[in-house]
């Protein structure tokens, strides 16, 4: 049996907070003691907040390129400047939408720069960036929580992504620790004994998408989910391993 349980009672996270400690305390208050092979999926937003990945828009001076793009896209030039600073290149653009290749390799809208659920209005106009190294952030949380609960946990940091050929957003893994991000099924027999030839499943993304159903996307206030009942035999791999290189990309 596979269960996904939202971790209630996690307070609003602020820069410098001990996120692992907050999660551990919330789990203990809820009477949830993780065990070996449990996975804790944590929303990227609270990780970024704890790591103080805020940018104050009042301090941003748009470049000439940002001003030109902003006029074309009908966007705030300060936000465009922040997106460009987080990106390797612009992939696609149209009014209202900017798709870029993030410095970590993700191809995504607005370079992960976010204004939703960032903080109260009185704190000024701020945007939030992705963690500098999501895999490292996941590993730090994994070590801390594994020590706290004296078990071997896995941690995934998830975020919501759109997809080129399908509408809507789904949860994906930005960072992972203690779990295989990919499961290579090639060579295993199907129901009729025929060996699979091309099947490689994105294990971390599947877990992330399931956890997103529990977290919600708006004001639900569930920033982390405890996943129990999974099993795997492959060695752990970081989520950065999921990024498809340009040499393997038929559409780039």
N, C-alpha and C positions, 0 to 999 in steps of 0.2 A: 504494500500500500504506500502510495506517495502522498504526503501532506505538505501543504504550504500554509504557513501561519504568519499573519502580520504581527510584527512586534509592536505592541501598543506602548504609549507613554513615553516615547522618545521626545524630549523637549526640543524647541526650536534651536537649531545649532548655530553657534556664533564662531567667528574666527578665533582660533587658538583652543577651542574646546577639545577635550579628550573624547573623541568620537567613539573609540573602542570602549572606554569606560561608560559612556552614556548607553551604548547598546547592551553592554553586560548588565548594567543596573536595571534596564528595562526588561531584559529577559528574566532576571531574578525576581523582579516584582510580579511578573506574569506567571511565575512558577514554571518557566520553560528552561530546562537544562539541556543544552545541546549535547550530542554524543558523537562518537567517531563517524565520519563521512556525512555529517550534516553539512549543509551549505547555507551560509548567510548571504543573502543578496541585499546590497546596500545601494540606495539611489545616489547617482553621481552628484546630485545637487548638494546633499548634506556633506559629502566628502569634500567638495569644492569649498563649501562654506567654512568647514573646519580648517581647511588649508589656506583660508583667506585669499581665494582666487577672485576677489571682487575688483572691479575697475570703476572708479568714480568718473562718470562722463564729463563732469565739469572740468576735469584735468586733462581731457583728451583734446589734442589739436589735430584736426583732420589734415591729411596731406592733400596735394593737388589731385592725386589719383583717387583718393577717397571722395573728394568733393565731386569729381566728375562721375564716378560710379553712383554716388548717392543721388545725384540729379537724374540719372538714367533709371535708377531703381525705385525712386521716390521713397528713400530711406533717410534716416538721420545720419549725416556724414560722420558723426562721432562713432556711432555703432559700426559703420562700414570700416572706419579706420581700425577699430579694435578687431574686427573680423579679419582684415588683411594682415594685421600683426600676428594673428594666430595661424595663418595659412601659408601653404607653399605656393598655391596658385588658384586662380579662379577657373572653375570647371564649366559652369553654365550660369547664365543670369537672365532675368527678365524683371519687369516692374514688380516689386514686392518680394522677389526671391533671389537669393544669392547662394549658389552651390559652390563650395570650395573644397580643396584638398587640405585638410588640417595638417599641422606640422607633425602629428603622430601618424599620419597616413590615412585617417578616416576621410571618406568623401561624404560630406554632410552639409545641411543647410546652415548658413550663418556661422560656420566654424565652431559650432557648439556654444556660441555666445548667447546668453539667455537673459531675459528680463522677467519672466514669469516666476512667481513664488520666490523672488530674490530677497525681499524684505519690505518693511513698512514704508509708506510714502515719505514720512518725516525723516528718514535716513538719507534722502536725496536720490538723485538719478544714478543708479548703479546697474551694472551688468555683471554676470557671473561667467567665468571661464571654466573649461574642463580642468581636472587635475593635471599637474605637470607630467606625472608618470602614473597612470591609473594602475598598472600592474604592481608597481612598488607600493602604492597606497593599499591595494588589496592584500599584499603580503604583510605589511605592517599590521593591518587589522587581523589577519589570520593568525599571526604569531601571538598578538595580545589576547585575542579571544580564546585561542587554544590553550594558552597558559591559564587563563582565568577559569576555564571549565574543565581543564585537565583532560582534554580529548584532542583528536586530530580533525580540525574543521577545515572547510574550504570557504573562500570568500569570493564573491563576484561583485563588481561595481557595474551597475547597469544604467542605461540611458535610453531615451526614445529616439528612434531613427525612422525617417521615411525611406521608401524604396523606389528605385527608378521606374518599375513597371507595374506597381500596385499602389492603390490609394491607402491612405492611413499610415499611422505610425505603429511600431512594435518595439518592445524592449530588446536591446542587444547588450552584449558584454563589452564594456570599455576596458575593464581590468579583471584579471582572474588570478587566483593563487590557490594551490592545493588541489586542483581539478584539471582534467584534460579539457582544453577548449574545443578540440576536435576529436571525433571518434571515427577512426578509419575502419569501415566495415568491409573493405575490399577483401575478397577471398573467402568470406564467410558464406555458408550455404543459405539460399532462400528456402521457402517452405517446401520446394520440390527438389532440393539438393543442388540447384544450379548456383555456382559461386557468383557472388556479387562482384561487379567489375569496376563500378565508378562511385559507389555510395560512400561518401564521407559526410557525417552529420556534424553540424555545429552545435555541440553539446552545451557549451556555455550560453549561446544565444537562445537555445530552446528553454533553458532554465530561466534566463532573464525575462523572456516573453511571458512565461507562466507567472513569475513573480510580479510582473507589471500588472497583471489582472488583480492582484491583491493590493498593490500599492495605490492604484488609481493614477489619474493624470492631472487632477486639478487640486482642490483643497482637501483631499482625503486625509492627509497627515499621517500616512503610514510609510516611513522612509526606509524600512528594512523588513525582510521576510525570511523566516526560518524554513528551510526546505529539508524534509526528512524522508528517507526511504529510497534514495538514489544509490546506485552502485556502479562501479566502473573498474576496468582492469588496466586501462592505458595510463602511462605516466602523466603527471601534471604538465601542462603547457600554458604559457601566458596568453592573454587575449591579444597581445600584439601579433602573435602568430597567425591570427585570423585575417589580417590585412592582406589583400591580394596585391601582389606586386604588378607594376605596369607590364612587365614581360609576360605575365599570365592573363592579362586583361584583354579580352577580345573587343571591347567597346570603347577603350580609351584612345 
